[in-house]
Amino acid sequence: MTAHIRARKGQIAETVLMPGDPLRAKWAAETFLRNAELVNDVRGMLGFTGTWQGNVVTIHGSGMGMPSLSIYANELITQYGAKTLIRIGSTGAMQSHVKMRDVILAQTASSISTPSSGIFREVNFAPCADFGLLRAAYDAAQAKGSAVHVGGIYSSDVFYDERPDLNEMMTRHGILAVEMEAAELYNLAARHGCRALAVLTVSDHLLTGEELPASDRQTSFGDMVEIALEAAFA
Ligand code: ADE
């Protein structure tokens, strides 16, 4: 048991999928895992462990933003021995060739700051995905027929952005999309020798103003879960 996770040692798998929304963790566990068991509900942050094709998997919410993800990922890695962590979440597209519902595999995650900024100080550490996971996720997405992009994303500290020039600068530098968690996940994975990847679906478009209706999000979310599971156990 930790400050934020009530699971006993052994109840968390080495492979953890991390959606931001705890109810998405519940839906994914009930939809894709066998014998899914609730292993955490402290502060309403739900985690489930079950099996997928005979492999043990935990699906645990991260909450929104890097400070929240950092709490759960830190404890999952250092207290429970998680070794492969895959974020599954939504993202806002920043390029015109990226369309609504497309899948983005975050090769790198730029940021202005992360919870690790105080550790890195003057160093501009480059958080990046695990190549094996990235390659396997790409293959899985292609096999599903998903429109998939691989490249850099931007992990922002804010959803309601008062600096449109920043987003525009990211667009000019080829950044595919913005979300709020991946950079710190990659930092933590690097620090602790784990594998990490963010598999994202475009839920809104910063250039066109489009937004995905809630009804469409479930289908896209299911595709991401399958891509993540296939990548984790490829
Ligand atoms: N996640 C999904 N869309 C986003 C956006 N526009 N900004 C930050 N995070 C997001």
Residues whose N, C-alpha, C, O or C-beta is under 5 A from the ligand:
A	BS01	ADE	S90 T91 G92 V158 F159 V178 E179 M180 D204
